[in-house]
Amino acid sequence: MERLIGKTPTPEEWQQLHRELSIDASGSANYVVLIISACLIAIFWMISK
């Protein structure tokens, strides 16, 4: 995940990240999805203020 920090990921990088999450579809992938969802909710909440 560190490689995505500080720059906008390309679609290829998103696809690779998605594949990595799909391969690791055990508990850790669910944990990552939970974190991403929480971040999106926080961003939308800040925008709506």
C-alpha positions as CSV (number, residue, x, y, z in Angstrom):
1,M,0.0,0.0,0.0
2,E,2.9,2.4,0.6
3,R,3.6,2.7,-3.1
4,L,0.2,4.4,-3.6
5,I,0.9,7.2,-1.1
6,G,1.9,10.6,-2.5
7,K,0.7,10.1,-6.1
8,T,-2.4,9.3,-7.9
9,P,-2.5,5.6,-8.8
10,T,-3.0,4.7,-12.5
11,P,-5.8,2.4,-13.5
12,E,-3.2,-0.4,-13.9
13,E,-2.1,0.1,-10.3
14,W,-5.7,0.1,-9.1
15,Q,-6.3,-3.2,-11.0
16,Q,-3.1,-4.7,-9.5
17,L,-4.2,-3.6,-6.1
18,H,-7.7,-5.1,-6.6
19,R,-6.2,-8.4,-7.8
20,E,-3.9,-8.5,-4.7
21,L,-7.0,-7.9,-2.5
22,S,-9.0,-10.5,-4.4
23,I,-6.2,-13.1,-4.0
24,D,-5.9,-12.2,-0.3
25,A,-9.7,-12.5,0.1
26,S,-9.5,-13.8,3.6
27,G,-10.0,-11.6,6.7
28,S,-7.4,-9.1,5.8
29,A,-9.1,-8.1,2.6
30,N,-12.4,-7.5,4.5
31,Y,-10.4,-5.4,6.9
32,V,-8.9,-3.3,4.1
33,V,-12.4,-2.8,2.6
34,L,-13.6,-1.6,6.0
35,I,-10.8,0.9,6.3
36,I,-11.4,2.2,2.7
37,S,-15.2,2.5,3.4
38,A,-14.5,4.4,6.6
39,C,-12.2,6.8,4.8
40,L,-14.7,7.4,2.0
41,I,-17.5,8.1,4.6
42,A,-15.2,10.5,6.4
43,I,-14.3,12.3,3.2
44,F,-18.0,12.7,2.1
45,W,-18.9,13.8,5.6
46,M,-16.3,16.6,5.5
47,I,-17.4,17.6,2.0
48,S,-21.0,17.9,3.1
49,K,-20.1,20.2,6.0
